Structures are given as C-alpha cells and as structure tokens.
Amino acid sequence: MSINSNNSKSSNKLENILIIGNGGRENSLAWAIQKNELIKKIYLLPGNAGSKKINKSERISLNLHNIKELIKKLRFLNIDLVVIGPENPLAEGLGDILRDNNFDVFGPGSDGAKLESSKSWAKEFMKGAKIPTANFWKVKSLKEAKEIIFASPNPLVVKADGLASGKGVFIPESKEASLKATEEIFEGKFGTAGEIVVLEEKIEGPEVSVFAICDGKKYVLLPAAQDHKRLNENDKGPNTGGMGAYAPSPLITENNLKIIKREIIEPTIDALLTKNIDYKGVLYFGLMITKYGPKVIEYNCRFGDPECQTIMPLMDKDFVILLQKCALGTLTGNETIDITDKLSGCVIAASKGYPINYEVGFPINFGNIDFEDCQIFDSGTNLNSNGKVITDGGRVLSIVCQAKDFDKVFEKAYKNLKKISFEGIYYRKDIGHQVRIKTLNNRIN
C-alpha cells in the first residue's frame, strides 16, 4: 500500500502538524500542541465541531484508505509531524505507510499496535517477557471456554481478542455470566474482533493508567491517571470507553514507580526490541495495584480517552517537541516535562443509552461557561446544516478542570456541566470519588 518517494524534508522543522482522529483525545492533543510558538498550523483529520475552537487548528477531510491522495495532500500541506490518535489506523498500518513515504510519525507500526489489537498476542508477549499479569487462556470455541470457566475456582474475566472500542471486556460476578459473555462474543457481538476470546483470572486492586512516550529505545513518563470505566456511580454497570479521569494519580508512589519501571515498562521495551519492533509512540499501561505488586491488565498503543484530555492541560509548551523526538528516535531519556503543580480532572457528558444504544443529532446548548482553568474538549460532536453544534457520538463532551486540590477540580467541572444541556445528557456524578475529601452527601447531586 505504500507509495515510493524520493522527496525528503528537514527533520528539525516543526511548523505544520497533522493529528488523525475525531475525538476528545485529538482535540486535547491539538490544544496542548498549539501552545508552542514554533507551531503555525494544526490540521485535524477529520476532527469534530470543537476542532476549530482550538488556536491554529483546521479540520480537513480525506479518505485514510486512499493512500495516493492522502500522501499528495500531506506533502502539499508540508506536514512536519503526524500524530495518529485512534487505535484502528495504527492497527491497520497507517504509521508504516506514512513512514515509508518519509513522514515523521508519532504512533507505532502495525507490529507494535498488536499490543492492543490482539489481547491474546499481548498476553503471550507478557508471558514471554515475564511481565506481571493475570493468568489467562486463549480459546476459540464455546465448548473449550465452558470447560475452563467451570473448572476455575472463581468467575473469569472475558475479553474479545480484537479491537472493540473499549467495550469488549466483561467482569462477571458468576461463572454463568462468564459463559454468557463468552457466548455473546462468539456469536458476533464485536464482529471479527471476537473470533478469539481471552479468559483471564480476576485480580483485585485499584487501577491506574501509566503513559510512556517512547522512541523505540528510550522513554519519558507522563503523569499517571485513573480512569472510571464503568457507566454508573460506585463503579457499577457495563464497561465503557471511559466516563471520567483524574491526574496525577496518588496511587503511583515513588516505590510503585520504581517497580513499574523495572518490572513492566523497561521489560516491555526490551521485549519489543527483541522482536525487532521499533515502537515510536505512546505505550499505555493499564495496571492494577494488587497486594502482590503492580500487574498489567492491558496495553494500549495510543493515548487513553479520557485520560489524555485530563493530562494534556498539565503539559508544558515543549510537549510537542518530545513527540517529534519520539518520531525521530532521538530521545536522550533524560528529558523532563515542566508539569504544572495543579491537579486535573475530567468528566464525560455522554448520550443517553451509551455504550449500547444511543441516538445522535441533538443540539447542544452551552451556557455561561467559566473557562478559568477549565477546558471543554468536544468528543462526539458535529455541525448540522444550520451550523449548530449537535451530538454525534456516545461520548459527547469532555469537561476538564484544574485546581490545587481535587475537590475544587470537580466542583468546577460539575458547575460547568450544569450549564450544558442536550437531550438525554448523562454523566456520572462521582468521578474522582477516590481522591475527593468531601462525602458523597456534599458532592454535586
């Protein structure tokens, strides 16, 4: 699929950025990148209704599968760095194609993206590299799964092997529920992503997301975040792509961080190198802090959403330079990020019925938003024929705020949320409950 080219460009130039994706993650990346005075233009492909509100940004429309036209357009725009946001184009090898055509890309090739695009491959990768994770079974039939589930002393976690937009993980409370989830996956709930099912031992402890931006050999850590995956308050209901997050996470103590670096991050990069995988992008480690130490629940090959929206306001103006150094393979490993001393939190406003069935196309009304230390990153929005912002996804808006303590962070976020309305708006009212000091009775109703 690649197009051969002898065209070369200056690797040091950093004026025109392309960000691929249409969610809150991509909007927050653009917002962080535009802070740097070197940047002249940020193109979002395709972006969403909120993209143009970001300084220096412009939406463009191109078919990512029309490679010839894509390469022609990117050369015309003099793109210096491509940042690929979502997992699907990474898994499909878009990073490889662009690199073959002399573009600097932040985002792994399809080989590195298998850490996310195949849960069974990732589990076998961890097993081979002796990276701490839960025990697992890779199954290809319901009969095989049934034998394993009912031979296990406890209910097993059930995962569709392929990409399922963060919705392919089930944490049942009974063996019968484990079997039912497995049956639904094999019956086609996630299409070809469910041709293989991973059954996994259930482990316990708080979860945390750790992000390492990597140039293939060296890495720089970003602030750790905690995501709220479940749809409803008190972490109940189905898994979602994420209903909110906060950062930095107090779970990552200095001792935990040493263990995570030594036993998880560095062995992961070493094992990638052993497999001749030149991983240039972000390594997302979904971890559980168990009583036996940190264990990997999952890898992602891209920034998490909504963790990315939460972390980006903490970044300094030179964040984009680190992305370029990762793309070029020129990290020293001693780089530091001048992170603000404030804390950050994000609450997702979703469509009624998300993550299963929901309608889109409803007008969004914004009241008098207080933008001091607050951002609204559009996640699933578009414009109708009258130019009105409408809902266009399950997760619609990311409301992100910063303050010196988490109670103030979420007080601001929920205050702004009350000024936003669209038909069927839904959001959790307890995001950040682990770090907010006030009791639930004093929180936003």
N, C-alpha and C positions, 0 to 999 in steps of 0.2 A: 504493500500500500504506500510505500514511501516514494517521494519524488526526489531524484538526484539533483543536486545543485552544487555549483562551484562558488556560489555567492558567499562572501564572508563579511563579517561585521565586527565592529570593535567590541570586545568583551567587557570593556570598562565603562561603556556608555550606559546610562540608566535614566532615560527620559520617558520612554513610552512603554507602558505595562499593559499586558493583556491578562485579565482574570476570567477564567472559564467557569461558569456556573450561574445559577439564578436564585440563590437563597440568601438567608441572613448571614451565613458564613462568608460568602463572597462580598456582600455589602460591607461587612465589618473589616475584611481584609483591605478593601479599597479605601475605607475610611482611615485605617492605620497607615497605609502606604502614602496617601496624599499629603501627610504631614511633612514628608521630606522635600526640601526645596529643590532637589535635583529633578524631581518628577514633574513632567509637563502634561502628560495625558495618561489616564487610566481608562482602558476600554473594557467593558463588561459584556461577555458573550454567553447568554443573552441578557443577563441582568434581570431586574424587575422594576416595578414602578418607583421604588425608592432609590434606584441607582443614580439618577440624575441629580438627586439632592446632595450627593457627595461631591465635594470640590474636585475639579479636574476630571470628572468622570463622564463617560458617554457610553450609551448602550449601542451594541452592534448586533446584527442578525446574520448568521452564517450557518450553513449545514456542516456540522463537525465531521460528517461522513463523506462530504465532497472535498477530499483532501487537496486536489489540484486547486480548487477555488479558494480554500482556506489558506494554503501556503501563499498564493498570489496576493491575497488581501493582507496578510500579516507582513509580507515584505513591503507592500505599498505603505502600510502604517508605520514602518520602521520599528517594529516591536523589539525591544531590548531584553525583555524577560516575560515569560509566560508562567502564570501561576494557575495550576489546574486544581479546582476546588473539589468537585464530587468524585466519588469512587468509580462510577461506571466508566467514564472516559479513560481513567487511569488503568482499569482492568482491561479495557479494550485496546490498550497500547498507544493511546494518543501521545503520551510523553515520548515514546520511542520514535514515532513518526516525526514529531517536531524536532527532536534532537538530530535525527538523520538528515534533516533539512537545515541544519546549522542555527537552530534557535536554542537559546538558553532556557531551560525548563526547570521549574520547581515542582517536583512531582515524580514519583518513581515510574519505572517502566512496568510493563505488564508482569514481568517476572517478580519484581518486588511487591506489586499490588496483590499478588496471590496471598500475602499475609492476611488480607481482608476478603478477597474474592472467593477463597476456599477455606472454610473453617477447618476442614479435615487436614488440608495441607499445612495450615498454620499449627495445628495441634501436633502433627508429626514432626514439623520443624522444631517446635519447642522440646518435644521428647528427645530428638536427636541432639539438640544443643544443651540438654539438661537444664532447661529454664523452668522454674517452678510454676506449675499449672495443675488444674484438676485432672484426675484420671478420666479417660474418655474411651468411647467405642464408635467406630465408623461403620454405619450399617446401610445396606442397600435394599432391604426388604422389610415389610412389616412383621413377617414371621421371625426374622432374626432379631428385630428390635424387641418384640414381645418377650422372647426368651431372656434377653439381657435385662429388660426392665423388671420382670418379676423375679429374677434371680438376685437382683440388687437389694440390699437391706433397706434402702431409702429411695424415695422418688428421684428420678433423674431429670436433669435439665435437658431440654430438647432444642436443637438448633438446626435450621436449614443450612446446608453447606454453603450455598452461594449468597449473592447479594440480595438483601430483602429490605433495604431502606430502614434498617434498624428495628424491623418488626418481626424478624424471623427467629427470635429467641423466646422460649417458653419456660417458666419456672413453676412447674406444677406442685401441688400440695399432696398429691396421691399418685400411686402407680397407675391407676386407671386414667388419670388426667394426663400423665406422661404418654401413655399409649394413644390416647385420643389426639393429642397434639402431633404425635408422630404420624398417625393415620392421615390427619388433615394435610400435613406437608407432603406425604407421598401421593395423596390424591390431587395434588396440583395447586395448593393454596398459594405457593410462590413460584409456580411455573418450573422452569428448568433448574432454578436455584434449590429446589427440593428433591432432586433426583438422588442425592445422598443426604443422610441425616446423621448428625453427630449427637450422640448421647453422652452426657457428661455428669460426673459426680458433683453433687451440690456442695459447695463450700460456703462458709459463713464469715461475715465481717463487713465493715464499711467499704464502699467502693470509691475509687479515686481515679482521675484521668491524668496521665503524665504525658507531656509532649516533648519530644526531642527533635529539633530540626537538624538534619544530617546531610553531609556532603558525600557520603559513601564510605568515609573512614572516621571522620570526627563529627562531634555533635555539640549542640548548645541546648540547654534545657530552658523551657518556658515555665511560667508559674503553673503549678498543678491546680486542677479544678475538680469540683464534684458536680456531677450531673444528676438530675432527677428523671429517671427513665419511665417510671410508672405514670399512668394517666391521672390518677386521682390522689387526693390528700392521703397522708400517712403511708405513702408509697404503696398504694393498692391499685388494682386494675391492670389492664394489659400494658405490655411494654410499648413504648413509643420511640420516635427518634430523639426525644428529649423535651421535657416540659420546662426546664429552667436549669440554672447552674450558678456556681459562685467560685471565686478565686481570689487570692491563693487559698488552697485548702490547708487548714491547720493539721490535717492528718499526716502530712508529709513532714515528719520531724527530721532533724539532722541525721539521726541514726537510721531511720527508714530510708532516707535518700541515699545514704552510703550503700545500704543493702540493695536497693533498687538499681543503682548504677552498677554495682559489682556482679549481681546475680541475674539481672534482667536486661538492662539497656546494652551494656558492653558485650555480653554474650550474644545478644541478638545481632548486633552489627558485625561481630566476628563471624557468626554463622552465615550471614548474608554474603560476606566476603569469601568465605569458604566455598559457597555455591556460585561464585563469580557473578553475584548480583550487585551492581553498582547503584546503591539506593540513594537517590538525591531528592529529598523531600522531607515530609514530617512523618515521624514514627509515633503513632498514638498507642499508648499502652493503657488498656483498660485493666486496672488492678483491683484486687480485693486484699485488704489488710487483714489476714487471718491470724489466729493465735500462733500459727507456725511461721508467720512472716508473710511478706507480700507475695501474691501469686497472680499470674496473668490470666484474666478472664478472656480477653480478646485483643487482637491488634486491629488498628485501622491504618489505612495508607494515606490518610488525609486528616485535616483538622476536624475535630468533632463539632457538631452543631447541636446545642447552643454554646458549648464551651468556648469555641472560637470567638463568638460575639462577646463573651464575658471577659476573655483575656486581652483582646485587641486594645481596649482603652487603657490598659496598663503598659503597653509598649511605647518605647521612645521613637523618635523620628527616624532612627537609623535601622529600624526593624527590616525595612525593605533591602537594605544593604546586606544583611545576613541571609535573606532569601536568595539574593544574587550569588553570594559566596557559596551557598549550598549548591546552586545550579552549576557553578563553575568548578566545584570541587576544591575550593581554596580556603576553607575554614582552617584556622590555626588550632582551634579547640580551646583557646584562652579568651574568646570573645565574651563580653558581658553585655547584658541589656540593662539600661538605666530604667528600671521599673519604678513607677510611681509608688509612693508609700500608702496609697489608698487601696481599699478593698473594692471588689467589683461583683455585681450580681445581675442575673438575667432572668426575666420571667417571660414565658412564651404565651402569647394570645393565639388560641387555636380555633378552628372551625368546629361547630357542634357535630359530634359523631366521629371526629378524628380519634384513633387512627384507622377505623374500619370503613365507615360510610359517611361521607360529608358532602355538602353542596358548596359550590363556589359562585362568584359573581355578585356578591352583596357589597353595596357601597360602604366604605369605611369613613367614619366621621371622627375627626381629630379636634379636640377642644384646645384649651389654652395650656399647652404642654410646657412644663418647666424644664428647659434644656441645660440648666446648670449642672454639670457633671452627670448628664443623662443623655442617652442616645436611643433613637428608635431605628433599628435595622429591619427593613422590610424582608420578610422571609418568603411568603407566598402571596404576592400581590401583582396586579396588572392594572392597566388603564382601559376603561371602556371607551366606546365611540365618542363620548362627550368629554373625555379627558379626566374622568373621575376615577380615583383610586378604588379598586374593588378587590375582594378576596379572590385568591387564585391558588389555594393550596390548603393542606390540612393544618400546617403551622403557618400563621399569617404574619405576625409581627414579633420581634424580639425587643423587649423593653429592658434597657441596660443602664444601671446607675452605679456611681462610685461615691464612697464616703470613707470616713475614718473607722467606722465600725459597721458590722453587718445589719444591725437593727436600722440604722439610718439608711443604708443601701436599699433595703427592701421597703422601708417606709416611703422613700422617694419613688421606687418602681411602682408600687401599688397605687400611690397617689396619682401618678401619670396614667396608669391603666384605667382608672375610674373616669378619665377624660377621653377615653377612646371607646367607640362603640361600632359594632356591626351586628347584623342578625346572627344569633347563635354563638356569640363570642363566649369562649370558655378558657379559663386559666386556673391553675392551682393556686390556692391562697396560702400555702405553707412552704413555698420554695425557700430554701436556706434554713429550715427548721433546726438543722443540726448545729447551727452557729449563731442563731438569734437568741438573745438572752431573755427577752420578754416571753411570757407564756402565751399559749395559743389564744387564751381569752382576750389578750391585749393586742393580738395581731389583727390585720385587716379582715373584716367579715365579708 
